[in-house]
Amino acid sequence: MNRAKKVKRLWVIPFVLLCVIWAAGNVRADQAADLVALANNIQNQSPGVNFTISTEKFAYNLSEPVYFTFTADRDCYVAIVDIGTSGKMTLLFPNKWHPNNKIEKGKTYRIPPENSDFVYRVTGPTGQEHIKVIASVDQVMSHVASLQQEVKHPIEPSGASFLVMKNPELVLKDISVAFSGIDSSKWATGGLSFEVVQGASASPPQVPAPRASGQFMGR
């Protein structure tokens, strides 16, 4: 009888652990979906800045390196965030190599820079990763209080390559409010998305790389 109870307990423990892992995965997915929805609310249907952002493939394996290139047709101020499958939001630009978010007309920028030793890797879990870009002729981001608080009090140690947001929901909401009163001819939004996979081959070379301009676009 005692042995039967012990066997039952042994089965209960892994079952509970599986439930916890499953619940945690659902929470991460919900967090990511909520952030993407907030990011999609930041829209400009008549953008005054034309820019392009792209990456190499439609799908990346876990731990695989990824980089982004972008350019604009005007001198402007740019913010780029990565909404990961984990529900974490990271500020990719500005960053350690380019602390000023102003970019030059016609110049192509790369994250991470080609001359850096840093490798930005896909961390997972599997799912769809979203990149959101906001460009403006005037410096607007410096007036978003919640974003500036994130910059002043980062989670990561000083000198980290990218800024991980503590309160991404508030930051996105505040950015939306800040741009709601800006002339549409002075800013634009854009972005792209790609799949994070496990144990699958990358997209074949003949498949065009994810590329977007103007408004936020998914694959």
C-alpha positions as CSV (number, residue, x, y, z in Angstrom):
1,M,0.0,0.0,0.0
2,N,2.8,2.4,1.0
3,R,4.6,1.5,-2.2
4,A,1.6,2.3,-4.3
5,K,1.2,5.7,-2.6
6,K,4.9,6.4,-3.3
7,V,4.6,5.5,-7.0
8,K,1.6,7.9,-7.2
9,R,3.6,10.7,-5.7
10,L,6.4,10.1,-8.1
11,W,4.0,10.4,-11.0
12,V,2.3,13.5,-9.6
13,I,5.6,15.5,-9.3
14,P,6.5,15.4,-13.1
15,F,2.9,16.0,-14.0
16,V,2.9,19.2,-11.8
17,L,6.2,20.3,-13.4
18,L,4.7,19.8,-16.9
19,C,1.7,21.9,-15.9
20,V,3.9,24.7,-14.6
21,I,6.1,24.7,-17.8
22,W,3.0,24.7,-20.0
23,A,1.4,27.6,-18.0
24,A,4.7,29.6,-18.2
25,G,4.8,29.1,-22.0
26,N,1.3,30.3,-22.3
27,V,2.1,33.4,-20.2
28,R,5.1,34.2,-22.4
29,A,3.0,33.8,-25.6
30,D,0.3,36.1,-24.1
31,Q,2.8,38.7,-23.1
32,A,4.4,38.7,-26.6
33,A,1.0,38.9,-28.2
34,D,0.0,41.9,-26.0
35,L,3.2,43.7,-26.8
36,V,2.7,43.1,-30.6
37,A,-0.8,44.5,-30.4
38,L,0.4,47.6,-28.6
39,A,3.2,48.0,-31.2
40,N,0.6,47.7,-34.0
41,N,-1.4,50.5,-32.5
42,I,1.5,52.9,-33.3
43,Q,0.7,53.5,-36.9
44,N,1.0,56.3,-39.5
45,Q,-1.1,55.8,-42.6
46,S,0.5,58.7,-44.4
47,P,4.2,58.4,-43.5
48,G,6.6,61.3,-44.2
49,V,9.8,59.2,-43.9
50,N,10.6,56.3,-46.3
51,F,12.8,53.7,-44.9
52,T,13.6,50.0,-45.2
53,I,14.5,47.4,-42.6
54,S,15.5,43.8,-43.5
55,T,17.1,40.7,-42.3
56,E,18.5,37.6,-44.1
57,K,15.9,34.9,-43.7
58,F,12.3,34.1,-42.8
59,A,13.3,31.6,-40.1
60,Y,16.1,31.3,-37.6
61,N,17.1,28.3,-35.4
62,L,17.4,28.8,-31.7
63,S,20.8,30.4,-30.8
64,E,21.4,31.3,-34.5
65,P,23.0,34.7,-35.1
66,V,20.7,37.4,-36.6
67,Y,21.4,40.9,-37.9
68,F,19.3,43.7,-39.3
69,T,20.1,46.5,-41.9
70,F,18.1,49.6,-42.3
71,T,18.2,52.9,-44.1
72,A,16.0,56.1,-44.6
73,D,15.5,58.7,-47.3
74,R,15.8,61.6,-44.8
75,D,17.9,62.5,-41.8
76,C,15.7,61.3,-38.9
77,Y,15.6,59.9,-35.4
78,V,15.0,56.1,-35.2
79,A,14.0,53.7,-32.5
80,I,14.0,49.9,-33.1
81,V,12.6,47.3,-30.7
82,D,12.6,43.6,-30.7
83,I,9.5,41.9,-29.3
84,G,10.8,38.4,-28.6
85,T,8.9,35.2,-28.4
86,S,9.6,35.2,-24.7
87,G,7.6,38.3,-24.2
88,K,10.7,40.3,-23.6
89,M,11.2,43.7,-25.4
90,T,14.7,44.9,-26.3
91,L,15.7,48.3,-27.6
92,L,18.0,47.4,-30.5
93,F,18.6,51.0,-31.7
94,P,20.0,53.2,-30.3
95,N,22.6,50.9,-28.7
96,K,26.1,50.7,-27.3
97,W,27.7,51.4,-30.6
98,H,25.3,54.1,-31.7
99,P,24.0,55.8,-28.5
100,N,22.6,58.7,-30.6
101,N,19.4,57.6,-32.4
102,K,19.8,60.1,-35.3
103,I,20.7,58.5,-38.6
104,E,21.8,60.1,-41.9
105,K,19.8,60.1,-45.2
106,G,20.7,57.3,-47.5
107,K,23.2,55.6,-45.2
108,T,22.8,51.9,-44.4
109,Y,23.1,50.9,-40.8
110,R,23.6,47.4,-39.4
111,I,22.7,45.8,-36.0
112,P,25.1,44.7,-34.6
113,P,27.7,46.7,-36.6
114,E,29.9,44.8,-38.9
115,N,33.1,45.9,-37.1
116,S,31.9,44.7,-33.7
117,D,32.7,41.3,-32.1
118,F,29.2,41.0,-30.7
119,V,26.7,38.4,-32.0
120,Y,23.0,38.9,-31.5
121,R,21.5,35.4,-31.2
122,V,17.9,34.2,-31.3
123,T,17.1,33.0,-27.8
124,G,13.5,31.6,-28.2
125,P,11.3,29.9,-27.3
126,T,10.0,29.0,-30.7
127,G,7.4,31.3,-32.3
128,Q,7.3,34.5,-34.2
129,E,9.6,37.4,-33.4
130,H,8.6,40.9,-34.2
131,I,10.7,44.0,-35.0
132,K,9.1,47.4,-34.7
133,V,10.6,50.6,-36.0
134,I,9.6,54.3,-35.5
135,A,11.3,57.1,-37.4
136,S,10.7,60.8,-37.0
137,V,12.1,64.0,-38.4
138,D,12.1,65.6,-34.9
139,Q,13.4,64.1,-31.7
140,V,10.3,62.7,-30.0
141,M,11.7,59.7,-28.1
142,S,13.6,61.9,-25.7
143,H,10.3,63.3,-24.4
144,V,8.8,59.8,-23.7
145,A,9.3,59.8,-19.9
146,S,8.9,56.0,-19.4
147,L,11.5,55.3,-22.0
148,Q,14.0,57.7,-20.5
149,Q,13.5,56.0,-17.1
150,E,14.4,52.7,-18.7
151,V,17.5,54.3,-20.1
152,K,18.5,55.8,-16.8
153,H,17.8,52.7,-14.8
154,P,18.5,49.6,-17.0
155,I,18.1,46.0,-15.9
156,E,21.3,45.0,-17.5
157,P,24.7,46.2,-16.1
158,S,26.1,49.4,-17.4
159,G,27.7,49.0,-20.8
160,A,25.3,46.3,-22.0
161,S,24.9,46.1,-25.8
162,F,21.1,46.5,-25.8
163,L,18.5,47.8,-23.4
164,V,16.0,45.3,-22.1
165,M,12.7,46.9,-21.1
166,K,11.4,46.5,-17.5
167,N,7.9,47.9,-18.4
168,P,7.5,47.5,-22.1
169,E,3.7,47.9,-22.0
170,L,4.0,51.4,-20.5
171,V,6.8,52.4,-22.9
172,L,4.7,51.4,-26.0
173,K,1.6,53.1,-24.7
174,D,3.6,56.3,-24.0
175,I,5.2,56.2,-27.4
176,S,1.7,55.9,-29.0
177,V,0.5,58.9,-27.0
178,A,3.6,61.0,-27.9
179,F,3.2,60.4,-31.6
180,S,-0.6,60.8,-31.7
181,G,-0.1,64.6,-31.8
182,I,2.7,64.6,-34.4
183,D,2.2,65.8,-38.0
184,S,2.0,62.6,-40.1
185,S,4.4,64.0,-42.6
186,K,7.2,64.0,-39.9
187,W,7.2,60.4,-38.9
188,A,6.7,56.8,-40.0
189,T,6.5,53.3,-38.6
190,G,7.7,50.0,-40.0
191,G,9.0,46.6,-39.1
192,L,9.2,42.9,-39.9
193,S,8.7,39.5,-38.4
194,F,10.4,36.1,-38.6
195,E,10.0,32.6,-37.3
196,V,12.1,31.2,-34.5
197,V,12.3,27.4,-35.0
198,Q,14.1,24.4,-33.5
199,G,16.0,21.8,-35.4
200,A,14.8,23.0,-38.8
201,S,16.8,24.2,-41.8
202,A,17.0,27.9,-42.5
203,S,15.1,29.5,-45.4
204,P,16.6,28.5,-48.8
205,P,18.8,31.2,-50.5
206,Q,16.3,31.8,-53.3
207,V,13.6,32.9,-50.8
208,P,13.6,36.7,-50.5
209,A,14.7,38.0,-47.1
210,P,12.0,39.6,-44.8
211,R,11.9,43.3,-45.8
212,A,9.5,46.0,-44.8
213,S,9.1,49.8,-45.2
214,G,6.6,52.4,-44.2
215,Q,3.9,50.8,-42.1
216,F,4.3,47.8,-39.7
217,M,4.2,44.6,-41.7
218,G,4.3,41.0,-40.7
219,R,5.3,38.1,-42.9
